[in-house]
Amino acid sequence: MSDRNSVKIVGRSELLYKDENGKSFLVKIQVLPNGEYDMALFTREIQPMFSNEKLTETDREKIISKILELSPDIKWQIQE
């Protein structure tokens, strides 16, 4: 079975994450010029795209973990 998770930067301040079940989430990000990190990822700014589902802290942690795994060339700074 192949991994269907994916990440795609959309615009200057958002990332689109799709999980293995086909659910899509918008994640707020910020480019960090000239520093130790390439981009900031905001954990409190993860929103399901097509539902009003409330995400738990565990849900957010899983999403962040998968984003980090799928984008190994980016040095992420994790922020709330």
BALOBA-1460 file (C-alpha; in Angstrom, 3 decimals):
// residues 80
<rec num="1" residu="m" x="0.000" y="0.000" z="0.000"/>
<rec num="2" residu="s" x="1.426" y="3.390" z="-0.958"/>
<rec num="3" residu="d" x="1.511" y="6.439" z="1.282"/>
<rec num="4" residu="r" x="-1.127" y="8.895" z="0.059"/>
<rec num="5" residu="n" x="-0.082" y="11.751" z="2.344"/>
<rec num="6" residu="s" x="1.120" y="14.923" z="0.641"/>
<rec num="7" residu="v" x="2.139" y="18.504" z="1.335"/>
<rec num="8" residu="k" x="2.078" y="21.452" z="-1.036"/>
<rec num="9" residu="i" x="2.884" y="25.093" z="-0.347"/>
<rec num="10" residu="v" x="0.031" y="27.242" z="-1.601"/>
<rec num="11" residu="g" x="0.686" y="30.939" z="-1.686"/>
<rec num="12" residu="r" x="3.032" y="32.723" z="0.681"/>
<rec num="13" residu="s" x="1.453" y="31.759" z="3.959"/>
<rec num="14" residu="e" x="-0.279" y="28.397" z="3.676"/>
<rec num="15" residu="l" x="0.511" y="24.773" z="3.209"/>
<rec num="16" residu="l" x="-1.985" y="22.167" z="2.022"/>
<rec num="17" residu="y" x="-1.665" y="18.820" z="3.787"/>
<rec num="18" residu="k" x="-3.631" y="15.766" z="2.631"/>
<rec num="19" residu="d" x="-3.743" y="12.732" z="4.892"/>
<rec num="20" residu="e" x="-3.937" y="9.041" z="4.005"/>
<rec num="21" residu="n" x="-7.750" y="9.193" z="4.114"/>
<rec num="22" residu="g" x="-7.938" y="12.026" z="1.591"/>
<rec num="23" residu="k" x="-8.789" y="14.721" z="4.172"/>
<rec num="24" residu="s" x="-7.283" y="18.139" z="3.422"/>
<rec num="25" residu="f" x="-5.987" y="20.654" z="5.934"/>
<rec num="26" residu="l" x="-4.711" y="24.212" z="5.536"/>
<rec num="27" residu="v" x="-1.745" y="25.036" z="7.728"/>
<rec num="28" residu="k" x="-0.459" y="28.562" z="8.315"/>
<rec num="29" residu="i" x="3.247" y="28.910" z="7.538"/>
<rec num="30" residu="q" x="5.715" y="31.780" z="7.244"/>
<rec num="31" residu="v" x="8.952" y="32.054" z="5.297"/>
<rec num="32" residu="l" x="11.837" y="32.950" z="7.622"/>
<rec num="33" residu="p" x="14.578" y="34.750" z="5.673"/>
<rec num="34" residu="n" x="18.219" y="34.587" z="6.689"/>
<rec num="35" residu="g" x="17.934" y="32.525" z="9.820"/>
<rec num="36" residu="e" x="18.499" y="29.108" z="11.315"/>
<rec num="37" residu="y" x="15.094" y="27.943" z="10.017"/>
<rec num="38" residu="d" x="13.560" y="28.104" z="6.534"/>
<rec num="39" residu="m" x="9.909" y="28.304" z="7.563"/>
<rec num="40" residu="a" x="7.656" y="28.545" z="10.598"/>
<rec num="41" residu="l" x="4.675" y="26.220" z="10.985"/>
<rec num="42" residu="f" x="1.887" y="27.382" z="13.312"/>
<rec num="43" residu="t" x="0.325" y="24.479" z="15.226"/>
<rec num="44" residu="r" x="-2.796" y="26.392" z="16.279"/>
<rec num="45" residu="e" x="-3.453" y="27.394" z="12.674"/>
<rec num="46" residu="i" x="-4.290" y="23.958" z="11.248"/>
<rec num="47" residu="q" x="-7.803" y="23.888" z="9.812"/>
<rec num="48" residu="p" x="-9.738" y="21.129" z="8.041"/>
<rec num="49" residu="m" x="-10.665" y="22.350" z="4.565"/>
<rec num="50" residu="f" x="-14.022" y="20.716" z="3.970"/>
<rec num="51" residu="s" x="-15.454" y="20.160" z="7.450"/>
<rec num="52" residu="n" x="-16.017" y="21.813" z="10.802"/>
<rec num="53" residu="e" x="-14.114" y="19.019" z="12.534"/>
<rec num="54" residu="k" x="-12.455" y="20.087" z="15.780"/>
<rec num="55" residu="l" x="-8.846" y="18.938" z="15.927"/>
<rec num="56" residu="t" x="-7.379" y="17.615" z="19.153"/>
<rec num="57" residu="e" x="-3.821" y="18.261" z="20.250"/>
<rec num="58" residu="t" x="-3.023" y="14.669" z="19.211"/>
<rec num="59" residu="d" x="-4.488" y="15.311" z="15.738"/>
<rec num="60" residu="r" x="-2.309" y="18.409" z="15.376"/>
<rec num="61" residu="e" x="0.799" y="16.558" z="16.531"/>
<rec num="62" residu="k" x="0.188" y="13.781" z="13.982"/>
<rec num="63" residu="i" x="-0.283" y="16.305" z="11.183"/>
<rec num="64" residu="i" x="2.873" y="18.203" z="12.133"/>
<rec num="65" residu="s" x="4.861" y="14.975" z="12.379"/>
<rec num="66" residu="k" x="3.718" y="13.912" z="8.923"/>
<rec num="67" residu="i" x="4.493" y="17.342" z="7.423"/>
<rec num="68" residu="l" x="8.024" y="17.164" z="8.853"/>
<rec num="69" residu="e" x="8.444" y="13.656" z="7.457"/>
<rec num="70" residu="l" x="7.200" y="14.682" z="3.996"/>
<rec num="71" residu="s" x="9.372" y="17.795" z="3.768"/>
<rec num="72" residu="p" x="12.842" y="16.752" z="4.990"/>
<rec num="73" residu="d" x="14.616" y="19.497" z="3.016"/>
<rec num="74" residu="i" x="12.851" y="22.276" z="4.920"/>
<rec num="75" residu="k" x="14.110" y="23.366" z="8.349"/>
<rec num="76" residu="w" x="10.854" y="24.002" z="10.215"/>
<rec num="77" residu="q" x="10.422" y="26.171" z="13.299"/>
<rec num="78" residu="i" x="7.311" y="24.925" z="15.122"/>
<rec num="79" residu="q" x="5.228" y="27.663" z="16.739"/>
<rec num="80" residu="e" x="1.866" y="27.716" z="18.492"/>
